[in-house]
Amino acid sequence: MEYVFYADVFWLQNSLMNGIILLTAEKVRKIPYRRCAGRTLLSAGAGGLAETVLIIVLGNYRLYRLCSLFLILPFLVFLAFGKEQRGVFRKNLLLCYGISVLLGGFVQALENLTGFRRSLLLSGILGGLFAAAGIGKAYRDFQRQRRLFPVELTNGECRVCCEGLWDSGNLLRQPGKDAPVHIVSPEVMRQLQIRKEDCIGVLPYRALGTECGILKIYRIDEVAVFDSGGTKRAHPAVVAEAGEGLLTNRRYQMIVNPGIMESW
């Protein structure tokens, strides 16, 4: 029996497979796709091309598979994740090996069960990864509209843990430096031992349904916001003391400026 080898189909299938392996590994490592998707897909395409050339040159499938696993895949991991410590690289590589084995068996079973072409199945899986990432981000953004976050504020040797409300309406920025300004309760200000003479400036504001006012702003060492997707730290950070009654009898003691979330 003779087999016809289509280099373009082979390249496409291997590129898709490489992309799924790398993106799944990055998902496990909790690396946002928006930071790595372009580099990962380029790496996957380059790996697919190298594998196509390799099988043509070697002419032996078993030898090609060994070279692909122990030469090309480590190189792809290096391209996708960048230069890391040897121990971290080893963990990433072992993770990709595991995903490769599971994915190969899953796709083969799915191909036998549905009768669909492998390229179509791989395209669907890759598209599903991006769709899931997009839906997850949209859901997290929606949840943040009304979600409370654990927050830790640090000023010198003082450290205060409280709850902060992520408020898209808090658009306050430090004049001249554009740093986001977080509003904290007077009680938190006292616990941080912030003195009136530590004021670094004033900031005009207007809340919905109220008259204009002036907020005194202060610089502290750090604000850390904790979320299931990771921790965002701003150091130094700028805070303003809440006006009378603003945070009284509230579950939260701080209004978090969405500017701290910009890199999420």
C-alpha positions as a printed Julia matrix, in Angstrom:
264×3 Matrix{Float64}:
   0.0    0.0    0.0
   1.31   3.44  -0.94
   0.76   6.59   1.13
   0.66  10.12  -0.29
   2.42  12.69   1.87
   0.98  16.21   1.82
   3.54  18.55   3.34
   1.06  21.42   3.79
  -1.46  19.25   5.65
   1.31  17.77   7.79
   2.6   21.24   8.64
  -0.91  22.49   9.51
  -1.7   19.54  11.77
   1.59  19.74  13.62
   1.35  23.52  14.0
  -2.14  23.21  15.45
  -1.02  20.42  17.77
   1.97  22.47  18.95
  -0.23  25.5   19.53
  -2.72  23.52  21.62
   0.05  21.96  23.71
   1.75  25.3   24.42
  -1.45  27.24  25.07
  -2.76  24.53  27.4
   0.53  24.59  29.31
   0.33  28.37  29.58
  -3.24  28.07  30.81
  -2.09  25.66  33.53
   0.69  28.12  34.41
  -1.94  30.91  34.53
  -0.2   33.02  31.89
  -2.78  35.33  30.22
  -3.15  34.63  26.5
  -3.05  38.31  25.64
   0.58  38.37  26.76
   1.76  35.28  24.92
  -0.69  34.18  22.2
   1.13  35.8   19.27
   4.55  34.49  20.27
   3.1   31.05  21.03
   1.36  30.7   17.67
   4.49  31.82  15.81
   6.5   29.28  17.78
   3.95  26.57  16.98
   4.11  27.39  13.26
   7.91  27.35  13.28
   7.84  24.01  15.09
   5.42  22.6   12.52
   7.74  23.68   9.72
  10.76  22.12  11.45
   8.85  18.86  11.91
   7.82  18.83   8.26
  11.42  19.28   7.12
  12.56  16.69   9.64
  10.28  13.91   8.43
  11.18  14.61   4.8
  14.88  14.47   5.57
  14.77  11.42   7.85
  12.16   9.43   5.96
  11.52   7.34   9.09
   8.46   8.09  11.22
   9.74   6.54  14.46
  13.03   8.4   14.26
  11.12  11.56  13.41
   8.93  11.15  16.51
  11.97  10.77  18.77
  13.64  13.86  17.3
  10.38  15.8   17.54
   9.88  14.96  21.21
  13.45  15.44  22.41
  14.68  18.21  20.09
  11.84  20.25  18.66
   9.44  20.3   21.62
  12.1   21.56  24.1
  12.99  24.28  21.61
   9.32  25.26  21.31
   8.99  25.45  25.08
  12.01  27.77  25.15
  10.5   29.98  22.43
   7.04  30.11  24.03
   7.99  30.61  27.68
  11.21  32.52  27.16
  14.44  32.12  29.09
  13.76  30.76  32.58
  15.64  28.96  35.31
  16.59  25.38  34.55
  14.17  23.93  37.12
  11.25  25.99  35.77
  12.13  25.05  32.19
  12.18  21.38  33.16
   8.74  21.65  34.75
   7.35  23.4   31.67
   8.82  20.73  29.42
   7.43  17.85  31.48
   4.05  19.56  31.49
   4.13  19.82  27.69
   5.15  16.16  27.4
   2.16  15.15  29.51
  -0.23  17.33  27.53
   1.19  15.95  24.27
   0.5   12.34  25.31
  -3.03  13.1   26.53
  -3.86  15.26  23.53
  -2.62  12.67  21.04
  -4.82   9.97  22.56
  -7.81  12.26  22.87
  -7.64  13.48  19.26
  -7.19   9.95  17.94
 -10.23   8.73  19.88
 -12.27  11.72  18.76
 -11.23  11.2   15.15
 -12.3    7.53  15.27
 -15.56   8.4   16.99
 -16.68  11.29  14.77
 -14.95  10.58  11.47
 -13.91  14.22  11.19
 -10.52  15.13   9.77
  -7.75  15.69  12.25
  -7.11  19.24  11.03
 -10.73  20.17  11.65
 -10.71  18.67  15.15
  -7.46  20.42  16.07
  -8.78  23.74  14.74
 -11.89  23.3   16.86
  -9.87  22.57  19.99
  -7.6   25.56  19.39
 -10.58  27.82  18.78
 -12.2   26.44  21.92
  -9.16  27.41  24.0
  -9.34  31.01  22.81
 -13.13  31.1   23.21
 -12.88  29.77  26.76
 -10.18  32.34  27.59
 -12.32  35.16  26.17
 -15.44  34.04  28.02
 -13.46  33.64  31.23
 -12.03  37.16  30.96
 -15.45  38.64  30.2
 -16.92  36.81  33.18
 -14.15  38.0   35.51
 -14.59  41.57  34.28
 -18.33  41.31  34.89
 -17.8   39.88  38.36
 -15.43  42.71  39.25
 -18.22  45.22  38.69
 -19.74  44.2   42.02
 -17.03  42.15  43.59
 -15.15  42.64  46.79
 -11.44  41.96  46.92
  -9.18  41.25  49.88
  -6.76  44.17  50.07
  -3.57  44.71  52.03
  -2.16  48.2   52.58
   1.37  48.78  53.84
   2.83  51.99  55.22
   6.19  51.62  56.9
   5.8   48.99  59.61
   2.0   49.3   59.57
   0.04  46.71  57.62
  -3.75  46.69  57.34
  -5.94  44.02  55.74
  -9.43  44.97  54.67
 -11.96  44.51  51.9
 -12.03  46.77  48.87
 -14.75  47.41  46.33
 -13.61  47.49  42.71
 -15.42  50.56  41.4
 -15.33  51.46  37.72
 -16.58  54.9   38.7
 -13.43  55.72  40.66
 -11.35  57.41  37.98
  -9.32  59.6   40.33
  -5.68  60.11  39.36
  -2.84  61.93  41.08
  -2.35  65.25  39.3
   0.81  65.36  37.21
   1.75  61.7   37.72
  -1.45  59.91  36.66
  -1.18  57.35  39.49
  -4.56  55.82  40.45
  -5.96  57.1   43.74
  -7.69  54.66  46.1
 -10.2   55.88  48.68
  -9.88  54.41  52.16
 -11.87  54.83  55.34
 -10.68  57.13  58.16
 -10.26  54.05  60.37
  -7.83  52.45  57.9
  -5.97  55.77  57.66
  -5.52  55.77  61.44
  -4.34  52.16  61.46
  -1.76  53.03  58.82
  -0.61  55.92  61.05
  -0.93  58.43  58.24
  -0.6   61.96  59.59
  -2.27  65.05  58.17
   1.14  66.63  57.57
   2.04  63.71  55.25
  -0.38  65.06  52.62
   1.24  65.28  49.19
  -1.5   67.28  47.5
  -5.19  67.77  46.95
  -7.55  66.37  44.37
 -10.91  67.84  43.31
 -13.7   65.33  42.84
 -17.39  65.07  42.25
 -19.45  62.01  43.13
 -22.77  61.31  41.48
 -25.52  63.35  43.12
 -23.17  65.36  45.34
 -21.44  68.69  45.19
 -17.79  69.06  44.25
 -15.23  68.45  46.96
 -11.54  68.27  47.69
  -9.67  65.14  48.75
  -6.28  65.19  50.44
  -4.02  62.51  48.99
  -1.2   60.58  50.65
   1.52  58.24  49.46
   1.94  54.83  51.13
   4.37  52.02  50.47
   2.07  49.48  48.85
  -1.45  48.4   47.99
  -1.97  44.71  47.17
  -5.24  43.45  45.68
  -5.79  39.68  45.85
  -7.83  37.87  43.22
  -8.26  34.28  42.06
  -6.34  35.22  38.92
  -3.34  36.52  40.86
  -2.16  39.41  43.01
  -1.75  42.96  41.74
   0.59  45.21  43.68
   1.15  48.94  43.36
   4.2   50.35  45.15
   4.23  53.09  46.05
   0.5   53.75  46.02
  -1.64  56.86  46.44
  -4.65  56.93  48.75
  -7.21  59.51  49.82
  -9.25  59.56  53.0
 -12.95  58.99  52.42
 -15.3   61.82  53.22
 -17.68  61.65  56.14
 -20.31  58.94  55.69
 -18.94  57.58  52.41
 -17.71  54.26  53.84
 -19.77  54.24  57.01
 -21.61  50.97  57.73
 -20.21  49.36  54.59
 -18.86  45.85  54.24
 -15.79  47.28  52.51
 -13.33  49.83  53.86
 -11.74  50.88  50.59
 -12.78  51.83  47.06
 -10.23  50.36  44.68
  -9.3   52.4   41.63
  -9.59  50.19  38.5
  -6.25  51.58  37.36
  -4.5   48.99  39.53
  -6.08  46.27  37.37
  -4.74  47.62  34.06
  -2.12  44.89  33.62
  -4.49  42.02  34.44
